[in-house]
């Protein structure tokens, strides 16, 4: 028997179906617009998604010096 909460949740939430091969294991980037799946792409094992701040931190940890361009003085 379906509970009232379960029915309410189904009425509010939209189900997005992503078709992948049965043997697929991994991570995906998905793009959903107005509750509809528009695109998705699997990540390669070496890929990550990160903010610019995270990218800079990783670069600095790897020994890079990250500095902004100096403004031109007129």
C-alpha positions, 0 to 999 in steps of 0.5 A: 500500500502506498502511503500519502507521503509517498504519493505527495513526494511523487507528485512533487518530484520529477523522475529523470531517466538516464540510459546507460549500458548495464555494465556501466560504472562511473560518474556522470555530469548531467544537465537538467532544464525545467525538470527534463534531462537535456544532456549527460556525459560520463567522466573519464577516470582521470577527470574531476569537476572543481571550482576555480578555487579548488583548481588553484589550491590543487595547482599550489599543492602541486608546486605551481605559483598562481598569481593574477595578471598585474593591471596595466598602469596608464 
